[in-house]
Amino acid sequence: MKRLLTITTLIASAAFASAAHAQEGGSVATSTSSVGPMPVTGNVPAMCSSGPITGGDNVFAVGLLIDTATGLLLQNLTAPPKTISASFCNSRSDITITATPLVAQNFTGDAPTNFSKSVDFTATASGWTDSPAVTNTAAATNPNATQTRSSPFTGPITVSVSDFTTTGGSNLLMVADTLYQGSVTVTLAVAS
């Protein structure tokens, strides 16, 4: 019995010493088990978003198209540029600009001899790529209408119209119409 009491006393002393050592900042050998690392995954799809047009409305208001003394297209037609703000693409992207000529909306049929009912122009989208995207409504092809940016980007795009010319030749008179209308479209897309 004395032997059992001595062994019990030794075990209790060892447990007390271990507990005291742990409280003093020491370490006690314990058994641990871990699982992992366990992956946490997600994805971000490639996407582009065009922002709003700032600095006014979305109309390129050119105004009076002709010199009222001659009936010919004015050579100094302008319209303030438009800014598309807060646009972004989170991957490689293409910017493309397309345009349609200003065409008389109420005049029906073909324009008579020596007259035109259409005005061509150049549309430009700059700020997205080093070289602007440019299209001309009179051109059969517009190889610079699409430009590629190789990295993600966010920023403003400035869209402008210029170089107005009478469709068919500068010596043609313009038919009367209360509305000549064309359009400009800028498209941002993930590049393939």
C-alpha atoms as one frame of an Amber mdcrd trajectory, in Angstrom:
protein
   0.000   0.000   0.000   2.928   2.264   0.738   4.168   1.637  -2.771   0.762
   2.570  -4.287   0.666   5.735  -2.269   4.163   6.686  -3.442   3.253   6.094
  -7.118   0.039   8.106  -6.743   1.970  10.908  -5.083   4.552  10.923  -7.891
   1.856  11.051 -10.598   0.046  13.886  -8.823   3.320  15.795  -8.385   4.158
  15.402 -12.070   0.704  16.623 -13.127   0.964  19.589 -10.764   4.426  20.437
 -12.092   3.197  20.253 -15.701   0.250  22.521 -14.963   2.487  24.997 -13.145
   4.968  24.957 -16.021   2.165  25.638 -18.566   0.937  28.615 -16.519   4.440
  30.059 -16.498   4.558  30.137 -20.343   6.096  26.757 -20.885   4.713  24.251
 -23.281   2.991  21.034 -22.661   3.118  18.338 -25.263  -0.383  17.886 -26.667
  -1.777  15.959 -29.556  -3.091  18.125 -32.447  -4.675  17.380 -35.766  -5.257
  19.756 -38.673  -6.954  19.573 -42.029  -5.879  21.808 -44.863  -5.091  24.014
 -46.401  -8.598  24.007 -47.839  -8.868  26.158 -50.997 -11.219  29.124 -51.161
 -12.038  29.851 -54.809 -13.917  32.352 -56.917 -13.775  33.911 -60.372 -14.124
  37.233 -62.150 -15.513  37.119 -65.687 -13.929  39.304 -68.346 -16.246  42.265
 -68.915 -16.533  45.815 -70.204 -18.903  48.586 -69.174 -19.525  51.955 -70.802
 -20.233  54.809 -68.450 -22.609  57.737 -68.849 -22.112  60.666 -71.204 -21.044
  63.722 -69.225 -20.993  67.408 -70.037 -24.432  67.694 -71.549 -26.729  65.488
 -73.564 -25.794  62.811 -76.094 -26.632  64.877 -79.222 -23.962  66.280 -81.521
 -25.928  69.400 -82.462 -24.244  70.735 -85.601 -26.948  73.314 -86.306 -27.416
  75.032 -89.653 -25.658  72.922 -92.301 -25.513  75.290 -95.278 -24.256  78.675
 -96.263 -27.576  80.432 -96.919 -25.940  82.601 -99.593 -24.798  79.633-101.700
 -26.888  76.618-100.607 -23.648  74.639-100.224 -22.523  72.823 -97.097 -20.666
  75.036 -94.632 -16.974  74.246 -94.419 -16.650  75.099 -90.728 -19.244  72.762
 -89.163 -18.449  71.691 -85.619 -20.074  70.227 -82.552 -18.662  70.006 -79.017
 -17.153  66.611 -78.178 -18.873  64.214 -75.786 -17.162  62.382 -72.926 -18.115
  58.880 -71.893 -16.970  58.701 -68.271 -16.433  55.815 -65.831 -15.970  53.210
 -68.561 -13.907  50.118 -67.828 -12.766  46.744 -69.112 -11.140  44.340 -66.683
  -9.229  42.489 -69.416  -7.849  42.978 -72.925 -10.422  45.014 -74.869 -11.486
  46.432 -78.227 -13.020  49.850 -78.763 -15.003  50.223 -81.981 -16.635  53.317
 -83.416 -19.289  53.253 -86.139 -21.257  56.090 -87.693 -23.980  56.749 -90.229
 -24.193  59.901 -92.387 -26.549  62.782 -91.638 -29.509  62.086 -93.936 -32.567
  64.234 -94.637 -35.374  62.595 -92.645 -38.433  64.130 -94.289 -37.324  64.441
 -97.918 -38.585  61.377 -99.795 -37.051  59.828-102.878 -33.694  60.462-104.466
 -32.113  63.887-104.429 -32.580  65.752-107.751 -29.631  66.385-110.055 -27.134
  68.870-108.538 -28.473  68.204-105.003 -27.613  65.918-102.110 -29.627  64.813
 -99.111 -26.737  63.391 -97.122 -23.673  64.652 -95.266 -20.660  62.441 -94.470
 -18.356  62.999 -91.516 -15.543  61.511 -89.452 -16.191  60.188 -85.936 -13.351
  59.653 -83.473 -13.144  57.929 -80.065  -9.945  58.797 -78.193  -8.453  58.199
 -74.763  -8.973  54.435 -74.567  -6.039  53.375 -76.747  -2.813  55.005 -77.898
  -4.317  55.464 -81.364  -7.912  56.678 -81.512 -10.658  54.630 -83.131 -11.694
  56.523 -86.280 -14.423  55.987 -88.851 -15.603  58.006 -91.841 -19.125  57.561
 -93.182 -17.964  58.071 -96.799 -15.250  55.405 -96.672 -15.826  51.940 -98.116
 -13.718  50.468 -95.297 -12.557  51.860 -91.984  -9.538  49.822 -90.849  -8.900
  52.120 -87.850 -12.450  51.907 -86.519 -11.423  49.191 -84.047  -8.446  49.575
 -81.718  -7.201  47.069 -79.138  -5.970  47.720 -75.612  -3.844  44.884 -74.241
  -4.482  45.461 -70.527  -7.386  46.251 -68.179  -8.272  49.948 -68.146 -10.690
  52.476 -66.761 -10.994  56.029 -67.969 -12.901  58.556 -70.038 -13.486  58.254
 -73.773 -13.766  61.456 -75.804 -16.022  61.175 -78.848 -15.928  63.839 -81.544
 -17.288  64.503 -85.031 -15.482  66.485 -87.752 -14.661  66.788 -91.457 -18.220
  67.210 -92.733 -18.599  66.783 -96.519 -21.513  66.677 -98.917 -22.215  63.119
-100.057 -21.657  63.049-103.805 -19.366  66.072-103.985 -18.773  69.496-102.494
 -20.400  71.263-105.461 -23.835  69.770-104.719 -26.574  71.835-103.082 -28.371
  70.461-100.036 -32.118  69.691-100.198 -34.253  71.492 -97.627 -35.225  69.407
 -94.592 -35.997  70.297 -90.973 -34.019  67.298 -89.723 -30.810  65.768 -90.993
 -29.854  62.931 -88.715 -26.988  60.458 -88.433 -25.504  58.539 -85.561 -22.299
  57.583 -83.771 -21.928  54.371 -81.756 -18.984  53.482 -79.502 -18.660  49.867
 -78.394 -16.326  48.439 -75.745 -15.895  44.677 -75.849 -13.658  42.019 -74.360
 -11.029  41.218 -76.996 -10.590  37.639 -78.072
